[in-house]
Amino acid sequence: TTSNPKVRTLENTIRLEARTKILNPKWYSSMIKHGYQGVEEIRKRFDYTYGFSATAQAVESWVYDEVFNIYFRDIEMSNNMQNLNIHSYNLFSNRLLESYNRGYWKATQMQLDKLQKLNE
């Protein structure tokens, strides 16, 4: 998209994408302002990230840790997303659990307990 393109590895591109979108406070704050659809957009963005784990094993575990910290560990964010779109939020938490179950994420027991409690 620029006159000086850079060739990056898939892993570097995913790191950049994660930092500029799903882990970026400006991005996710603006998504939350869109309410129901914003939560759905966050969930879809995470699904795309997950897809790169499933197809290319190209997502580092720290990305999943940060996603957990932002969207599930933070009580205010968690409550806000649940109130705006509980369906998408549940799909999001299930996908994060699936990331662990498939070995893409090295979650702690505390992280797993929190996600499982959300899905009860």
C-alpha positions in Angstrom: 0.0 0.0 0.0 3.0 2.3 -0.1 5.6 3.1 -2.7 8.3 1.3 -0.5 6.8 -2.1 0.2 8.5 -4.4 2.7 8.6 -8.1 2.5 7.9 -9.7 5.9 7.6 -13.2 7.2 4.2 -14.4 8.0 5.0 -14.4 11.7 6.2 -10.8 11.6 3.0 -9.8 9.6 0.8 -11.5 12.2 2.7 -9.7 15.1 2.2 -6.4 13.3 -1.5 -7.1 12.6 -2.1 -8.1 16.2 -0.4 -5.0 17.6 -2.2 -2.6 15.2 -5.7 -4.2 15.6 -6.8 -6.6 18.2 -4.2 -5.6 20.8 -4.4 -1.9 20.1 -6.4 0.2 22.6 -7.4 2.7 20.0 -8.7 0.0 17.7 -10.7 -2.0 20.2 -12.0 1.1 22.0 -13.4 2.3 18.7 -14.9 -1.1 18.0 -16.7 -1.1 21.4 -18.3 2.3 20.5 -20.0 0.4 17.7 -21.8 -1.7 20.3 -23.2 -5.1 19.2 -21.5 -5.0 15.8 -18.2 -3.9 17.3 -18.0 -6.9 19.6 -18.7 -9.1 16.6 -15.9 -7.4 14.7 -13.4 -8.0 17.6 -14.5 -11.7 17.6 -14.0 -12.0 13.9 -10.6 -10.4 14.0 -9.6 -13.0 16.7 -11.0 -15.8 14.5 -8.7 -14.6 11.7 -5.7 -14.7 14.1 -6.7 -18.1 15.3 -6.9 -19.3 11.7 -3.2 -18.5 11.2 -2.5 -20.8 14.1 -4.6 -23.5 12.7 -3.2 -23.3 9.1 0.4 -22.1 9.6 1.2 -22.4 13.3 2.3 -18.7 12.9 0.8 -17.1 16.1 2.9 -16.9 19.2 1.4 -17.8 22.5 1.9 -14.3 23.9 -0.7 -13.0 21.5 -3.3 -15.2 23.1 -2.1 -14.1 26.5 -2.6 -10.5 25.6 -6.1 -11.2 24.1 -7.1 -12.9 27.3 -5.8 -10.0 29.4 -7.6 -7.3 27.4 -10.9 -9.0 26.7 -11.4 -11.5 29.5 -9.2 -10.6 32.5 -10.2 -6.9 32.5 -13.6 -7.0 34.4 -14.9 -3.8 32.9 -14.1 -4.8 29.3 -15.6 -8.3 29.9 -18.8 -6.9 31.4 -19.1 -4.3 28.6 -18.7 -6.9 25.9 -21.1 -9.3 27.5 -23.7 -6.5 27.8 -23.2 -5.4 24.2 -23.2 -8.9 22.5 -23.2 -11.9 24.7 -23.5 -14.3 21.7 -20.3 -13.1 20.0 -18.5 -12.8 23.4 -19.3 -16.5 24.1 -18.0 -17.5 20.7 -14.9 -15.5 21.3 -14.2 -17.2 24.7 -14.9 -20.6 23.2 -12.4 -20.0 20.4 -9.8 -18.9 23.0 -10.4 -22.2 24.8 -10.1 -24.1 21.5 -6.8 -22.4 21.0 -5.6 -23.9 24.2 -7.1 -27.3 23.5 -5.3 -27.5 20.1 -2.0 -26.5 21.6 -1.7 -23.0 20.1 -1.8 -21.2 23.5 0.0 -22.1 26.7 -2.7 -20.9 29.1 -2.5 -20.9 32.9 -5.0 -22.7 35.0 -6.3 -19.3 36.2 -6.9 -18.3 32.5 -8.7 -21.5 31.7 -10.9 -21.4 34.9 -11.9 -17.8 34.0 -12.9 -18.8 30.4 -14.7 -22.0 31.6 -16.7 -20.0 34.2 -17.8 -17.6 31.5 -19.2 -20.5 29.5 -21.2 -22.1 32.3 
